[in-house]
Amino acid sequence: MTNVPRLRRELVIGALFLFAGIAATLAIAAGGQSPFRAQTKVLAVSCHAGFVAESDSAGHCVRAGSVEGPIESFTLAEQRATKQTAPFQTVHPGAFAAAMAARAKKAKSGGSWSAIGNSPLYANSPDYAGSDPVNSGPSRLGWVGLSGRITAFASDPANANRIFAAPATGGVWESTAGGTGWRDIGSKIPSQAMGGLAFSSSNGGTIIAGTGDNAVGGIFTPSGLGVYTSRNDGGSWVKSVGVPDGLTTYKIAVDPTNADVSYVATSKGLFRSTDDGANYVNVALPTGACAGDTSDNAQCTFANTVSDVAVQAGSGAVIAVVGWAYGQAKTKAGIVMSPQNGIYTSTTGAPGSFTFVNPGSSAPTTNGFAPTPVVGRTTLAIANGNGQNHDVVYALVQDATKIANCLDPSLDVPVCTGTGNEVLAQATYLDGMYESSDFGQTWTKVMTHEQLRVPGNNSALQLGILGYGPGIQSWYNNWIAVDPTATDPLTKFPTRIVFGLEEIWENALPTPVTAPTQWKVIGRYWNACLLVVSGTNCSGGNPQPGTTTHPDQHAGLFVPDGVGGVTLYAGNDGGAYKQHLQAGQDFSNDKWGDGLNTGLNTLQPYDAQMAKDGTVVAGLQDNGEMKISPNGREDMVFGGDGFYTGIDPNNSQRIVEEYANGAVSGTVDGGKNWQSFNPGLTSPQFATPLTLDPKNADHLQVAGREVVQTPWPYSVHCYPDPTIPYAVCQAFDNWTTVFDLGTEPVLNKNRSSTAADLYGDYGYAGYCGPCSVRSTAMFRSGLATNVGGSAPAKFLTSDGWHLAAAKGLPQRFITSIWIDRNDPTGKTVYVTLGGYSSHWIPPGATGEETLGVGTGHVFVSKDAGETFTDVSGDLPDAPADAVIPVAGKLVAGTDVGAFVSGDGGKTWSILGDLPAMPVVNFELDPSNAKRVVAATYGRGVWAYTFT
C-alpha cells in the first residue's frame, strides 16, 4: 500500500540528549552498567483534525486512514527478510525446505484453533470517522470490506462463477459463486507465500499454484518452494518436478488450446510442462551467459527473472518477458544485474526455441520497443478472445533506468521515493505501454507516462508532483489485461485494455488501441479527496462520493459470462473486487461495490491483544489498526500500516497503536477519535516494538535506539498544562527516555530495538546494530534490561538499565521476548531468534561473520539475560517469532507454524491444526490464563484453549 504524507514540522522544545557511542562504550567498560539518566522529552504537537504524525526525517502528517509510501513497502519487507536471513544476506537454498520436511515428521497434539473475527474487515463504519467529518477517519476513503493482498486469480473456463484467488501469504482460496463467499483449499501447500495461479481443464480440472510472493520486485518478499498441482479441488497437492525451490513465481499460463501445456514465469527462469503441471523443464531463455542458470551464481542472480508469460490461442506460440525491475543496474560487487531484459518469443514454446527480440540499447529502437536498458518489470496481455486477432499483444513497461538512479549499491535495492524530477510532475517509474500486431516482433508505443497525468482522467494521483504520480509503484505492482469480449468487427483488434498500477486504468474510447489515446481511471486510489499530492496529501476539496477499490493493484482477470458480458476481477492490497458488464456497457469507478472479501480470512497482523470483554485489537500490514468486537465484527479503526498495539484489559475503549517507525497514537473511546504523540525515536525498526504492561495498563514502552516509556499511553499529556485540550495543545511530554542502546563500538552504527517486553517495573529490549549485513558485512545483536542491574528496576526511570551479557545467545535477529509471569524477580525471560542455525550457512558467505550463528531458536535465561539455555530441542530449524509459557507447557510460533512442548523444550509437536505458516505473536487472554491468542501473518487472528 501507499502512504501519501502531509507536510508537518516536529520541533524539539525541551532539551534532548546527545548520546552516541560513548554511552555504549562506558556501559561495556562498566560491566554492562550505564550512567544514563532518564530524561523527559518535550515535543511539538503538529497534527490535528484527522492527521497523525509520521516518524520520518522530513517530518510529515498523514491522514488517519492513509496508506504507506512506495518505498515503505520495501522497508517493511526488508525488515521481515532480515529476521529470516541475519546474520547473512540470504538463506541457504535448502533451509526452508528442510524445515518443512522436519515439520512433516512431527506428530500433532491437542485440539483445534478457533478463528477470532469474521471477515471482511470493514473500513466504512461511521463510528470511526473521527470528530472532523471531512478530514478524519478511514471511513472516508471509499472502501467497505477488506482482506489481505491478492497476488493472482484464476478461473474455470467451464464455469464462469468458479474463481480461485492466491493471497500473498495465505495459500489458495476458491469461490463457486463469483467471489461471493470463499473457502480455503490451499492450507496443505507447504509454502503459503503465493505468486502465480492457473486452472487447467485437463485431468478433470487441475489447479496449478506457484509459490513465492512476487511483490517488492521479488527481492525481500517470501520466496517459495516450487509449484504445486491439485486435481481434487485442493484435497491434496503434489509438488511439480523440475521447478527449483527458493524462487518467486510471477505468472502461470496455460495454453488455451492444449490444457496439458503450461508455463511458469519465475525469478529463476521460464519453465514448461507438457503433462498438466506434473513435470517442468527450463526452456533456457537465451539471456546470454546466464541462460538457464538457476544456481546461486552471483553473476546470474537476477538475469533470468521472467516477469510474465502468455500463450497464443490456436498456435501455442509463446511470448515471455525478462523483466528484472532494476535492469542493468550493478550490484555492489559491480555485477550487471540483468544484462538482457526484454521480449522473448517462440512459435512452439519448446526448450531452446526462444529468440530474444532485440530492440537495441538506445532510442529510437530498431523495432519500436523500449530500449533494453529501459525495460524493467513488464507485464503482457494477448488478444486471445474469440474472433480477436491473436497476433495482437500489449506490454506495460516499468523504466529500469529511473529506478537504477535511485539504487543504493550497499543494499542492492532502491531506497528513495522519487525520480529526481518530482517538481516537474515526473514522479513515476513507469515507461509506458507498447502494442504489437505481429506477436512481439515490432511495436508501437501507445502510452507514455505523461498521458496518465491529463486532467479529468479521474486519477487521484494525476498531478504527479512532489514524489508521487501514476506508476511510481510500477516496479512493485503492475498488470495488464485485454477484454476478450470487446472486439472491433473490422480489424479484430480488442477495444478494451485495462491495466493496474496504484489505480485501475482503462482506455477512455472504445476503439482499438494502436496509437496514443486517452486513458481514464476506473478504480481510484481513494475517494478521500480529489487529488493526492505527496507533501500536502489532499487537494481539491471534500471526499468524493461512492466507493472505489483499495489501492495498489497486483492482479487482474477477465472472465466472460458466455452470453456477451464479462467480469473483471481485481486483486490489490485490500483483497478482491469485481465488476460485471453486459455487452455494450462500460466500467465505472463507483460500481465495485463492497468488495469480495467475505470469508477470505487472509489479513496479515503483526500483533494481537485482547481485553477481558473479548475485544481484540491487531496491527495489520496495509490495512491499519483492526478492532474485533466480541460479536466477531472486524473494523478498521485507524488507517495506514498497523504494527504492534495494546488495549487496556479492563477498559476496551482505551487502545494504543503505532504507525511506521514507532509513530504512536492513542484513543480513549474505542477508536472513534485518536491523538498522535510520536516519541521521535532514533533508528527505529519499521515495525517498532511497543509493549503495554499487563499488570498496569497505564504503562507503555516503545523502543528504537532509545527505550522510552510513558504513563499516558492513550492521549497527549499537554505541556506545560495537562488540562489544555488536544485541539489547542502546542507541545506534549508523554515520553521519558529511560535508556539509550547507543552504538556498536566498531562501526559506530546505531543499535535498534527489535523486540521487547514490559511487566510491571521489569523491562527488556532485544536489539541489533548493525542490523543489515548488506551494507556492513557485520551483524550484532544483544539484550538490554533493567532487571539485575545496579539498582532495583523501576518504571519510568533509568534505574538498573544496562546491557546484559547474553552468554549463550547466538548472534541472530531477536524476534520476541517474554518475561515469565510466574517469576516475581523478573529474571526468567524467554527469547526467540530468527534466521537458521549454523547448519545452514549460505554458500559463499565469506564476507559475513559465521562464528556467532549458533543453533536453536528458543532460549531461556533465569538470571536476567546474563546466560541463556537453548530449549529448542527438536523444533524444526526455522525462524521463530514468538514464545509463551502457558498451562505448564511452552508454545512457540515459527515460520512453519505453531508448536508445543510439554517437557520444557526437549521435544516439540505441532499444536492443533493451523497450516504451515508464520505465527508471529502470542498473547494470553486476560480472562483465561489457559487461552493463547495468536497473530498469524496471512490468516488473521486465532485462539487456542488448553484444557
Residue, then its C-alpha position, 0 to 999 in steps of 0.5 A: m500500500t501507499n502512504v501519501p504524507r502531509l507536510r508537518r514540522e516536529l520541533v524539539i522544545g525541551a532539551l534532548f540528549l546527545f548520546a552516541g557511542i560513548a554511552a555504549t562504550l562506558a556501559i561495556a567498560a562498566g560491566g554492562q552498567s550505564p550512567f544514563r539518566a532518564q530524561t523527559k522529552v518535550l515535543a511539538v504537537s503538529c497534527h490535528a483534525g484527522f492527521v497523525a504524525e509520521s516518524d520520518s526525517a522530513g517530518h510529515c502528517v498523514r491522514a488517519g486512514s492513509v496508506e504507506g509510501p512506495i518505498e515503505s513497502f520495501t522497508l517493511a519487507e526488508q525488515r521481515a527478510t532480515k529476521q529470516t536471513a541475519p546474520f547473512q544476506t540470504v538463506h541457504p537454498g535448502a533451509f526452508a525446505a528442510a524445515m518443512a520436511a522436519r515439520a512433516k515428521k512431527a506428530k500433532s497434539g491437542g485440539s483445534w484453533s478457533a478463528i477470532g473475527n469474521s471477515p471482511l474487515y470493514a473500513n466504512s463504519p461511521d463510528y470511526a470517522g473521527s470528530d472532523p467529518v471531512n478530514s478524519g477517519p478511514s471511513r472516508l476513503g471509499w472502501v467497505g470490506l477488506s482482506g489481505r493482498i491478492t497476488a493472482f486469480a484464476s478461473d474455470p473456463a467451464n464455469a464462469n462463477r468458479i474463481f480461485a484467488a492466491p493471497a500473498t501469504g495465505g495459500v489458495w482460496e476458491s469461490t463457486a459463486g463469483g467471489t461471493g463467499w470463499r473457502d480455503i483449499g490451499s492450507k496443505i501447500p507447504s509454502q503459503a507465500m503465493g505468486g502465480l495461479a492457473f486452472s487447467s481443464s485437463n485431468g478433470g480440472t487441475i489447479i496449478a499454484g506457484t509459490g513465492d510472493n512476487a511483490v517488492g520486485g521479488i527481492f525481500t518478499p517470501s520466496g517459495l518452494g516450487v509449484y504445486t498441482s491439485r486435481n481434487d479441488g485442493g484435497s491434496w497437492v503434489k509438488s511439480v518436478g523440475v521447478p527449483d525451490g527458493l524462487t518467486t513465481y510471477k505468472i502461470a499460463v496455460d495454453p488455451t488450446n492444449a490444457d496439458v501445456s503450461y508455463v511458469a514465469t519465475s525469478k529463476g527462469l521460464f519453465r514448461s510442462t507438457d503433462d498438466g503441471a506434473n513435470y517442468v523443464n527450463v526452456a533456457l531463455p537465451t539471456g546470454a551467459c546466464a541462460g538457464d542458470t538457476s544456481d546461486n551464481a552471483q553473476c546470474t542472480f537476477a538475469n533470468t527473472v521472467s516477469d510474465v508469460a502468455v500463450q497464443a490461442g490456436s498456435g501455442a506460440v509463446i511470448a515471455v518477458v525478462g523483466w528484472a525491475y532494476g535492469q542493468a543496474k550493478t550490484k555492489a560487487g559491480i555485477v550487471m544485474s540483468p544484462q538482457n531484459g526484454i521480449y522473448t518469443s517462440t512459435t512452439g514454446a519448446p526448450g531452446s526455441f526462444t529468440f530474444v527480440n532485440p530492440g537495441s540499447s538506445a532510442p529510437t529502437t530498431n523495432g519500436f520497443a523500449p530500449t533494453p536498458v529501459v525495460g524493467r518489470t513488464t507485464l503482457a496481455i494477448a488478444n486471445g478472445n474469440g474472433q480477436n486477432h491473436d497476433v495482437v499483444y500489449a506490454l506495460v513497461q516499468d523504466a529500469t533506468k529511473i529506478a537504477n538512479c535511485l539504487d543504493p549499491s550497499l543494499d542492492v535495492p532502491v531506497c528513495t521515493g522519487t525520480g529526481n524530477e518530482v517538481l516537474a510532475q515526473a514522479t513515476y517509474l513507469d515507461g509506458m505501454y507498447e502494442s504489437s500486431d505481429f506477436g512481439q516482433t515490432w511495436t508501437k508505443v501507445m502510452t507514455h507516462e505523461q498521458l496518465r497525468v491529463p486532467g479529468n482522467n479521474s486519477a487521484l494521483q494525476l498531478g504527479i508532483l512532489g514524489y508521487g504520480p501514476g506508476i511510481q509503484s510500477w516496479y512493485n505492482n503492475w498488470i495488464a489485461v485485454d477484454p476478450t469480449a470487446t472486439d472491433p468487427l473490422t480489424k479484430f483488434p480488442t477495444r478494451i485494455v485495462f491495466g493496474l498500477e496504484e489505480i485501475w486504468e482503462n482506455a477512455l474510447p472504445t476503439p482499438v488501441t494502436a496509437p496514443t489515446q486517452w486513458k481514464v481511471i476506473g478504480r481510484y486510489w481513494n475517494a478521500c479527496l480529489l487529488v493526492v499530492s505527496g507533501t500536502n496529501c489532499s487537494g481539491g476539496n471534500p471526499q468524493p462520493g461512492t466507493t472505489t477499490h483499495p489501492d495498489q493493484h497486483a492482479g487482474l482477470f477477465v472472465p466472460d459470462g458466455v452470453g456477451g458480458v464479462t467480469l473483471y476481477a481485481g486483486n490489490d492490497g485490500g483483497a478482491y473486487k469485481q465488476h460485471l458488464q453486459a455487452g455494450q456497457d462500460f466500467s465505472n469507478d463507483k460500481w465495485g461495490d463492497g468488495l469480495n472479501t467475505g470469508l477470505n480470512t487472509l489479513q496479515p497482523y503483526d500483533a494481537q491483544m485482547a481485553k477481558d470483554g473479548t475485544v481484540v485489537a491487531g496491527l495489520q500490514d496495509n490495512g491499519e489498526m483492526k478492532i474485533s468486537p466480541n460479536g466477531r465484527e472486524d473494523m478498521v479503526f485507524g488507517g495506514d500500516g498497523f504494527y504492534t498495539g495494546i488495549d487496556p484489559n479492563n477498559s476496551q475503549r482505551i487502545v494504543e497503536e503505532y504507525a511506521n517507525g514507532a509513530v504512536s497514537g492513542t484513543v480513549d473511546g474505542g477508536k472513534n477519535w485518536q491523538s498522535f504523540n510520536p516519541g521521535l525515536t532514533s533508528p527505529q525498526f519499521a515495525t517498532p516494538l511497543t509493549l503495554d504492561p499487563k499488570n498496569a495498563d497505564h504503562l507503555q514502552v516503545a523502543g528504537r535506539e532509545v527505550v522510552q516509556t510513558p504513563w499516558p499511553y492513550s492521549v497527549h499529556c499537554y505541556p506545560d498544562p495537562t488540562i489544555p485540550y488536544a485541539v489547542c495543545q502546542a507541545f506534549d511530554n508523554w515520553t521519558t527516555v529511560f535508556d539509550l542502546g547507543t552504538e556498536p563500538v566498531l562501526n559506530k552504527n546505531r543499535s535498534s530495538t527489535a523486540a521487547d517486553l514490559y511487566g510491571d517495573y521489569g523491562y527488556a529490549g532485544y536489539c541489533g546494530p548493525c542490523s543489515v549485513r548488506s551494507t556492513a558485512m557485520f551483524r550484532s545483536g544483544l539484550a538490554t534490561n533493567v532487571g539485575g542491574s545496579a539498582p532495583a528496576k523501576f518504571l519510568t526511570s533509568d534505574g538498573w538499565h544496562l546491557a546484559a551479557a547474553k552468554g549463550l545467545p547466538q548472534r541472530f535477529i531477536t524476534s520476541i521476548w517474554i518475561d515469565r509471569n510466574d517469576p516475581t524477580g523478573k529474571t526468567v525471560y524467554v527469547t526467540l531468534g530468527g534466521y537458521s542455525s549454523h547448519w545452514i550457512p549460505p554458500g559463499a558467505t565469506g564476507e559475513e561473520t559465521l562464528g556467532v550463528g549458533t543453533g536453536h531458536v528458543f532460549v531461556s535465561k533465569d538470571a536476567g539475560e546474563t546466560f541463556t539455555d537453548v530449549s529448542g530441542d527438536l523444533p524444526d530449524a526455522p525462524a521463530d517469532a514468538v514464545i509463551p509459557v502457558a498451562g505448564k507447557l511452552v508454545a512457540g510460533t515459527d515460520v512453519g507454524a505453531f508448536v508445543s512442548g510439554d517437557g520444557g523444550k526437549t521435544w516439540s509437536i505441532l499444536g492443533d491444526l493451523p497450516a504451515m505458516p508464520v505465527v508471529n505473536f502470542e498473547l494470553d487472554p486476560s480472562n483465561a490464563k489457559r487461552v493463547v491468542a495468536a497473530t498469524y501473518g496471512r490468516g488473521v487472528w486465532a485462539y487456542t484453549f488448553t484444557 
